[in-house]
């Protein structure tokens, strides 16, 4: 009976470790893609009082369009600005579609 319980416990631990591995880990953005994104976000249409740090999470569609998943910010103006200027914009050299990318951004005062 003890061997059966020990076997069940070993099975449970090994299966839990398999499910714990995450294949959808966000990928860092390459320099060329980052430059294209920064170029699209160059002139904000709002004013901010201090520097805002944002972690942009996005993916690409099969057509090469950037799809913003999370703007990573609580400021409504910043979120709307990022979505308006990036969502569904076609890129010259997009990343792989259906892979999740993350990119840290700093939005500074003018």
Buried (B, 14 or more C-beta within 10 A) or exposed (E): EEEEEEEEEEEEEEEEEEEEEEEEEBBEBEEEBBEBBEEBBEEBEEEBEEEBEBEBBBBBEEEBBBBBBBBBBEBEBBBEBBEEBBBEBEBEEBBEEEEBBBBEBEBEEE
